[in-house]
C-alpha cells in the first residue's frame, strides 16, 4: 500500500482544534455543559488524566462540553472543533505529567484584580470526579493520609469566600500525588500480567 493511501483523510486534531481563547468564549455561551469556562474545562480534563480509572472519551467529553455523541461524527462544526481542542489539551496534560510533571501548571481563571482564581479549576476537577466518584474513594477517605491531597480542590468546591492558594498547591497535588498513584493502578488493570 502506498504512503498516500495509508494517510488518513482527516486532518490532525491540532489542525481543526478551536484555539483555547475561542474555546473559553464558546464555553461561556453554552448551557448544560459541565464547564462554563476554560479554567473549569482544564480542571475537568486534568481529573480525567490524573484520575483512578480510564473513561471512554465520549463518556466524559459529552458532559464536559454539553454536546451529543453524534457531534464526534461531524467535522467542520464548532462542536467538533471544541472536541478537538479538548483532545489536544488532554494529550498535552498526559505528555506533561508523564514526561515533565514538575512543569505542569493548571489554567486558572483570573479575578478582576488579576489574582489567581482557583475556584473554577477546582469545580471542573470535582465535576469530573463525580463521573466515577466511587473510584476516588481512597482519596476521599478521611482516615487515609492521602485524603489531604484533595483538600485544596474540595475546599474550593464548598467555600469560595477564602483567599486562593498559589498554583503550586494544585499543581503539586496532580504532579506528586494523584497522577502517579492512579497511573500504576490503571496500567496494572489495563495490562494484567
C-alpha positions as CSV (number, residue, x, y, z in Angstrom):
1,X,0.0,0.0,0.0
2,X,1.4,3.4,-0.9
3,X,2.1,6.1,1.7
4,X,-0.6,8.2,0.1
5,X,-3.3,5.6,0.6
6,X,-2.2,4.9,4.2
7,X,-2.6,8.6,5.2
8,X,-5.9,9.5,6.9
9,X,-8.4,11.5,5.0
10,X,-9.0,13.5,8.2
11,X,-6.7,16.4,9.3
12,X,-4.8,16.0,12.6
13,X,-6.7,17.2,15.7
14,X,-4.4,20.1,16.2
15,X,-5.3,21.5,12.7
16,X,-9.1,21.5,13.5
17,X,-8.9,22.3,17.2
18,X,-10.6,25.5,18.4
19,X,-8.0,27.9,19.9
20,X,-8.2,28.0,23.6
21,X,-9.2,31.6,23.8
22,X,-12.1,30.9,21.4
23,X,-13.0,27.8,23.3
24,X,-13.3,29.9,26.5
25,X,-15.8,32.2,24.8
26,X,-17.6,29.3,23.3
27,X,-18.0,27.6,26.7
28,X,-19.3,30.8,28.2
29,X,-22.2,30.7,25.8
30,X,-23.1,27.0,26.5
31,X,-25.9,25.7,28.7
32,X,-25.8,22.2,30.0
33,X,-22.0,21.8,29.9
34,X,-20.0,20.8,33.0
35,X,-17.6,23.6,32.1
36,X,-18.6,27.2,31.6
37,X,-15.1,28.5,31.0
38,X,-11.6,27.3,30.1
39,X,-10.4,27.0,33.7
40,X,-13.2,24.6,34.6
41,X,-12.5,22.7,31.4
42,X,-8.8,22.4,32.3
43,X,-9.7,21.2,35.8
44,X,-12.1,18.6,34.4
45,X,-9.6,17.3,31.9
46,X,-6.8,17.2,34.5
47,X,-9.0,15.0,36.7
48,X,-9.7,12.7,33.8
49,X,-6.0,12.3,33.1
50,X,-5.0,12.0,36.8
51,X,-7.9,10.0,38.0
52,X,-8.1,6.4,39.1
53,X,-9.9,4.9,36.1
54,X,-9.8,5.3,32.4
55,X,-13.1,6.6,30.9
56,X,-14.1,6.3,27.2
57,X,-13.7,9.8,25.7
58,X,-17.3,10.3,24.6
59,X,-18.4,9.5,28.2
60,X,-16.6,12.5,29.6
61,X,-16.3,14.9,26.6
62,X,-20.0,14.9,26.0
63,X,-21.0,16.1,29.5
64,X,-17.9,18.4,29.7
65,X,-19.0,20.3,26.6
66,X,-22.7,19.7,26.8
67,X,-22.9,18.0,23.4
68,X,-24.4,14.9,22.0
69,X,-22.3,11.9,21.0
70,X,-23.2,12.5,17.3
71,X,-21.0,15.6,17.4
72,X,-18.0,13.3,17.1
73,X,-19.2,12.4,13.6
74,X,-19.4,15.9,12.1
75,X,-16.2,17.6,11.3
76,X,-16.2,21.3,10.5
77,X,-18.6,22.2,13.2
78,X,-17.9,24.3,16.3
79,X,-18.7,21.3,18.4
80,X,-16.1,19.2,16.6
81,X,-13.5,22.0,16.9
82,X,-14.2,22.0,20.7
83,X,-13.9,18.2,20.9
84,X,-10.6,18.5,19.1
85,X,-9.4,21.3,21.4
86,X,-10.3,19.1,24.4
87,X,-8.4,16.1,22.9
88,X,-5.3,18.3,22.3
89,X,-5.4,19.7,25.8
90,X,-5.9,16.1,27.2
91,X,-2.9,14.9,25.3
92,X,-0.8,17.9,26.4
93,X,-1.6,17.1,30.1
94,X,-0.8,13.4,29.6
95,X,2.5,14.4,28.0
96,X,3.4,16.8,30.7
97,X,2.5,14.6,33.6
98,X,4.3,11.6,32.0
99,X,7.5,13.3,31.0
100,X,7.9,16.5,32.9
101,X,5.5,16.5,35.8
102,X,7.2,19.4,37.6
103,X,6.3,21.7,34.7
104,X,2.6,21.1,35.0
105,X,0.6,24.2,35.6
106,X,-3.2,24.4,35.7
107,X,-5.0,27.0,33.6
108,X,-6.6,29.2,36.3
109,X,-9.1,32.0,35.9
110,X,-8.1,35.5,37.0
111,X,-10.0,37.8,39.3
112,X,-10.6,41.4,38.1
113,X,-7.5,42.4,40.1
114,X,-5.5,39.8,38.2
115,X,-5.1,37.4,41.2
116,X,-5.4,33.7,40.5
117,X,-8.9,32.3,41.0
118,X,-8.5,28.6,41.5
119,X,-12.2,28.0,42.2
120,X,-13.4,27.3,38.6
121,X,-10.5,24.9,38.0
122,X,-11.3,23.0,41.2
123,X,-15.0,22.9,40.3
124,X,-14.1,21.4,37.0
125,X,-11.9,18.9,38.6
126,X,-14.6,17.9,41.0
127,X,-17.2,17.7,38.2
128,X,-15.0,15.1,36.5
129,X,-14.5,13.2,39.8
130,X,-18.3,12.9,40.1
131,X,-18.4,10.8,36.9
132,X,-16.8,8.0,38.8
133,X,-16.9,9.2,42.4
134,X,-16.7,5.7,43.9
135,X,-13.4,5.1,42.2
136,X,-12.0,8.2,44.0
137,X,-12.9,6.6,47.4
138,X,-9.4,6.0,48.6
139,X,-8.6,9.8,48.4
140,X,-12.0,10.7,49.8
141,X,-11.5,8.5,52.9
142,X,-10.8,10.9,55.9
143,X,-8.7,8.1,57.6
144,X,-6.3,7.9,54.7
145,X,-3.4,10.3,54.9
146,X,-3.7,10.8,51.1
147,X,-7.1,12.5,51.6
148,X,-5.1,15.7,52.2
149,X,-4.2,15.7,48.5
150,X,-7.8,16.5,47.6
151,X,-8.4,19.1,50.3
152,X,-7.3,22.2,48.4
153,X,-9.6,21.2,45.5
154,X,-12.5,20.2,47.6
155,X,-12.1,23.4,49.7
156,X,-12.9,25.5,46.6
157,X,-15.9,23.4,45.7
158,X,-17.6,24.1,49.1
159,X,-16.5,27.6,50.1
160,X,-15.2,30.3,47.8
161,X,-15.0,33.1,50.4
162,X,-11.4,32.5,51.3
163,X,-8.2,33.5,49.5
164,X,-7.0,31.0,47.0
165,X,-3.7,29.1,47.3
166,X,-0.9,29.6,44.8
167,X,-1.0,27.5,41.7
168,X,1.8,25.2,43.0
169,X,-0.6,23.8,45.7
170,X,-2.8,22.4,43.0
171,X,-0.1,21.5,40.5
172,X,1.8,19.6,43.2
173,X,-1.3,17.6,44.0
174,X,-1.6,16.4,40.4
175,X,2.2,16.1,39.8
176,X,3.1,14.3,43.1
177,X,0.1,12.6,44.3
178,X,-2.9,11.8,42.2
179,X,-1.4,11.1,38.8
180,X,1.4,8.8,40.0
181,X,-0.8,6.9,42.4
182,X,-3.5,6.2,39.8
183,X,-1.3,5.7,36.8
184,X,0.2,2.5,38.2
185,X,-3.2,1.1,39.1
186,X,-4.6,1.9,35.6
187,X,-1.6,0.2,33.9
188,X,-2.0,-2.9,36.0
189,X,-5.7,-3.0,35.4
190,X,-5.4,-2.4,31.6
191,X,-2.4,-4.7,31.2
192,X,-2.7,-7.7,33.6
193,X,0.5,-9.7,34.0
